[in-house]
Amino acid sequence: MKIGFIGLGIMGKPMAKNLVKAGYNLVVLDLNKKSVEELKAMGAETAENNVELAKQCDVIITMLPNSPQVEEVVLGEGGVIEGAKPGSVVIDMSSIAPLSSRKVYAALEEKGVHMLDAPVSGGEPKAIDGTLAVMVGGKKEVFEKYHDVMMKMAGSVVYVGETGAGNVAKLCNQVVVALNISAVSEALILAKKAGVDPELVYRAIRGGLAGSTVMDAKAPMIMDRNFNPGFRIDLHIKDLNNVIETSHGVGVPLPLTAQVMEIMQAIKLDGCGVEDHASIAKYYEKLANIEITRD
């Protein structure tokens, strides 16, 4: 089995590396030539364009920023669809709008090419250590055939339903993560302003009902003033745009999500768009005129 991988960004590069480490024959493509050379040094092959890559591969994985990029790379002029063989599969691991997934799926199906929408959660650390959570939409039999490939990059790979369901699950994930970071930020700013060490409050509550994976990942980052991006504010804004568009389409008001979206927009205007989404804490720090640091 030869696998093509398009998109070697913060998430895609370590995911591709894990496939190489697992022994798969990989062909990579990205605009960032340095990332391509890193994979080449590990033994991956390279392709000049999407069509060339698709012609060579049984599986084409895409890991791109948003719906327009996925549609352009797969369906656009010189796209994957022009080179993909009948019976091959496109596994889109980007986080995009469910309607976009269904559009790409329909076009590929007409050519006899399968598709799974398989967005991931876990950020850069879990992409590096291969423990991402993958939520998958598409035909069940296609999911079962390629489950083991996805598991080489993941700690869990769960089938959610038909095409688009994977991205619906990812949108739900992004709602919970955004609200959780906001809640952690509010709690830690309260502790700091009240004169109690946020580190000790974190230790006290993390083992109880308030504890969460998000808290354990982001509270130390906030207190260490480490906002290097594992998942950028800009990308979370993109995801929440897709959340709100989808929620409006199905008739579901999401007032808390809308509020966090505005918090992220404010942080972006302060120049934090390229920082980790833990930077949500900076919004609360600005309101309270204090930084969340360990005493």
C-alpha positions as a printed Julia matrix, in Angstrom:
295×3 Matrix{Float64}:
   0.0    0.0     0.0
   1.39   3.38   -1.02
   0.09   6.41    0.88
   0.12  10.01   -0.31
   0.15  12.78    2.3
  -0.71  16.37    1.35
  -0.21  19.05    4.0
   2.84  19.01    6.28
   1.94  21.75    8.73
   2.0   21.76   12.54
  -0.21  18.67   12.63
   0.41  17.06    9.26
   4.19  16.78    9.49
   4.31  14.68   12.69
   1.38  12.59   11.47
   3.23  11.84    8.23
   6.39  11.01   10.19
   4.46   8.48   12.25
   3.3    6.74    9.07
   6.89   6.5     7.86
   7.97   5.13   11.25
   5.19   2.54   10.98
   6.78   1.28    7.76
   4.39   2.66    5.18
   5.61   3.71    1.75
   4.8    7.43    1.8
   4.68  10.12   -0.9
   4.5   13.68    0.44
   3.56  17.08   -0.94
   3.56  20.53    0.64
   4.34  24.12   -0.27
   6.9   24.2     2.55
   9.95  22.6     0.94
  11.79  22.35    4.27
   9.06  20.08    5.65
   9.15  18.0     2.47
  12.9   17.57    2.83
  12.48  16.44    6.45
  10.17  13.65    5.34
  12.41  12.8     2.4
  15.33  12.39    4.81
  13.24   9.82    6.69
  12.66   7.81    3.52
   9.49   9.3     2.08
   9.15   9.92   -1.64
   8.02  13.26   -3.04
   5.64  14.39   -5.77
   5.62  17.55   -7.86
   1.84  18.05   -7.78
  -1.48  16.63   -6.62
  -2.17  14.66   -9.79
   1.24  12.96   -9.77
   0.84  12.04   -6.12
  -2.67  10.65   -6.6
  -1.66   8.52   -9.58
   0.95   6.74   -7.46
  -1.11   6.1    -4.33
  -3.84   3.82   -3.05
  -4.56   6.14   -0.13
  -4.4    9.95   -0.28
  -4.45  11.74    3.08
  -5.08  15.48    3.19
  -4.34  17.66    6.22
  -5.16  21.23    5.19
  -6.32  24.45    6.87
 -10.0   24.68    5.85
 -12.75  23.82    3.39
 -11.56  26.0     0.48
  -8.08  24.46    0.54
  -9.45  20.92    0.65
 -11.83  21.6    -2.23
  -9.04  23.21   -4.27
  -6.51  20.43   -3.64
  -8.98  17.6    -4.26
 -11.45  19.0    -6.79
  -9.71  22.01   -8.35
  -7.72  22.22  -11.55
  -4.78  19.84  -11.19
  -6.44  18.33   -8.15
  -6.3   14.86   -6.64
  -9.5   13.89   -8.47
  -7.65  14.08  -11.8
  -5.11  11.47  -10.78
  -6.9    9.22   -8.28
  -7.57   5.65   -9.41
 -10.99   4.02   -9.06
 -11.03   2.06   -5.8
  -8.53   4.36   -4.09
  -9.52   6.46   -1.08
  -9.11  10.06    0.02
  -8.92  10.38    3.8
  -9.4   14.03    4.62
  -8.07  14.61    8.13
  -8.55  18.38    7.97
 -11.19  20.09   10.1
 -13.69  21.5     7.61
 -17.41  22.2     7.24
 -19.55  19.03    6.99
 -21.26  20.35    3.82
 -17.86  20.72    2.18
 -17.01  17.12    3.07
 -20.22  15.97    1.41
 -19.46  17.99   -1.71
 -16.0   16.45   -2.06
 -17.36  12.97   -1.32
 -20.03  13.24   -4.03
 -17.53  14.35   -6.67
 -15.08  11.56   -5.81
 -17.8    8.91   -5.76
 -18.68   9.76   -9.37
 -15.13   8.71  -10.28
 -15.23   5.56   -8.18
 -12.95   7.01   -5.52
 -13.91   6.55   -1.86
 -13.66   9.22    0.82
 -13.57   9.39    4.6
 -13.77  12.63    6.56
 -11.52  11.98    9.55
 -10.65  15.15   11.49
  -8.4   14.88   14.51
  -8.17  16.29   18.01
  -5.22  16.54   20.38
  -3.0   19.29   19.01
   0.67  19.09   18.13
   1.8   17.08   21.21
  -0.57  14.22   20.42
   0.23  14.44   16.71
   3.9   13.96   17.61
   3.38  11.0    19.93
   0.71   9.4    17.73
  -2.16   9.53   20.23
  -4.62  11.75   18.37
  -8.37  11.19   18.62
  -9.79  10.62   15.14
 -13.52  10.89   14.42
 -14.57   9.4    11.1
 -17.47   9.76    8.69
 -18.09   7.76    5.52
 -18.99   4.24    4.47
 -18.53   1.78    7.32
 -16.77  -0.79    5.14
 -14.25   1.82    3.93
 -13.65   2.9     7.52
 -12.97  -0.69    8.56
 -10.55  -1.22    5.68
  -8.39   1.78    6.6
  -8.84   1.79   10.37
  -5.36   0.37   10.98
  -3.71   3.05    8.82
  -5.35   5.81   10.86
  -4.43   4.08   14.12
  -0.74   4.54   13.28
  -1.32   8.24   13.95
  -3.83   7.94   16.77
  -4.77   6.69   20.19
  -8.4    6.26   19.16
 -10.21   6.08   15.82
 -14.0    6.12   16.14
 -16.62   5.7    13.42
 -19.32   8.36   13.87
 -21.61   7.88   10.85
 -22.07   8.75    7.2
 -20.06  11.34    5.27
 -19.8   14.62    7.18
 -20.37  12.99   10.55
 -16.67  13.07   11.36
 -16.57  16.81   10.92
 -19.77  17.28   12.93
 -18.06  15.4    15.77
 -14.98  17.62   15.39
 -17.11  20.75   15.59
 -18.66  19.42   18.82
 -15.14  18.77   20.1
 -14.08  22.33   19.34
 -17.07  23.75   21.21
 -16.14  21.77   24.34
 -12.44  22.68   24.09
 -13.09  26.41   23.59
 -15.55  26.61   26.48
 -13.25  24.55   28.69
 -10.24  26.81   28.1
 -12.44  29.8    28.88
 -13.68  28.2    32.1
 -10.13  27.33   33.18
  -9.05  30.9    32.43
 -11.9   32.39   34.46
 -11.13  30.12   37.41
  -7.4   30.86   37.42
  -7.88  34.62   37.09
 -10.31  34.5    40.03
  -7.73  32.64   42.12
  -4.95  35.07   41.22
  -7.0   38.19   41.87
  -8.19  36.77   45.19
  -4.59  36.28   46.3
  -4.41  32.5    46.03
  -1.67  30.76   44.04
  -3.24  29.53   40.77
  -0.85  26.57   40.75
  -2.17  25.35   44.1
  -5.78  25.88   43.01
  -5.07  23.89   39.85
  -3.6   21.05   41.89
  -6.53  21.12   44.29
  -9.27  20.89   41.67
  -7.73  18.83   38.87
  -8.49  15.52   40.61
 -12.15  16.34   41.13
 -15.12  16.87   38.84
 -13.57  20.06   37.41
 -10.53  18.17   36.15
 -10.16  17.61   32.41
  -7.63  16.86   29.69
  -7.97  20.48   28.58
  -7.22  21.78   32.06
  -4.12  19.57   32.35
  -2.89  20.69   28.93
  -3.62  24.41   29.13
  -3.42  25.5    32.79
   0.36  24.86   33.01
   0.88  26.65   29.68
  -1.01  29.7    30.92
   0.91  29.85   34.2
   4.23  29.36   32.39
   3.32  32.13   29.89
   3.92  29.58   27.14
   1.67  30.44   24.22
   3.66  28.68   21.5
   1.06  27.24   19.17
  -0.03  23.67   19.52
  -3.32  24.86   18.07
  -3.55  28.47   16.96
  -6.28  30.94   17.87
  -6.72  31.61   14.14
  -7.52  27.95   13.5
  -9.93  27.74   16.41
 -11.73  30.81   15.06
 -11.98  28.99   11.73
 -13.49  25.97   13.45
 -15.97  28.07   15.43
 -17.02  29.81   12.22
 -17.86  26.36   10.87
 -19.62  25.51   14.15
 -21.83  28.58   14.03
 -22.58  28.2    10.32
 -23.56  24.56   10.86
 -25.59  25.3    13.99
 -27.54  28.0    12.19
 -28.15  25.62    9.31
 -29.72  22.99   11.56
 -31.48  25.44   13.88
 -29.44  25.15   17.09
 -28.63  28.31   19.08
 -25.16  28.15   20.7
 -24.94  31.26   22.91
 -21.84  30.22   24.91
 -19.96  29.29   21.76
 -20.83  32.64   20.21
 -19.46  34.42   23.29
 -16.17  32.52   23.17
 -15.91  33.28   19.46
 -16.06  37.0    20.29
 -13.41  36.52   23.0
 -11.15  34.89   20.41
 -11.81  37.71   17.96
 -10.76  40.23   20.61
  -7.56  38.27   21.32
  -6.82  38.09   17.6
  -7.1   41.88   17.36
  -4.51  42.1    20.14
  -2.08  40.24   17.89
  -2.51  36.78   19.39
  -4.02  35.0    16.39
  -0.9   32.92   15.78
  -0.58  31.95   19.45
  -1.97  28.83   21.11
  -5.64  28.93   22.03
  -4.51  29.01   25.68
  -4.17  32.74   24.9
  -7.88  32.99   25.65
  -6.59  33.6    29.19
  -5.16  36.93   28.04
  -8.67  38.26   27.49
  -9.5   37.71   31.16
  -6.13  39.06   32.25
  -6.85  42.27   30.36
 -10.24  42.63   32.05
  -8.84  41.98   35.53
  -5.53  43.83   34.94
  -3.43  40.95   36.27
  -1.47  38.03   34.82
  -2.07  34.4    35.75
   1.31  33.33   37.11
   2.49  31.0    39.83
   3.23  32.73   43.14
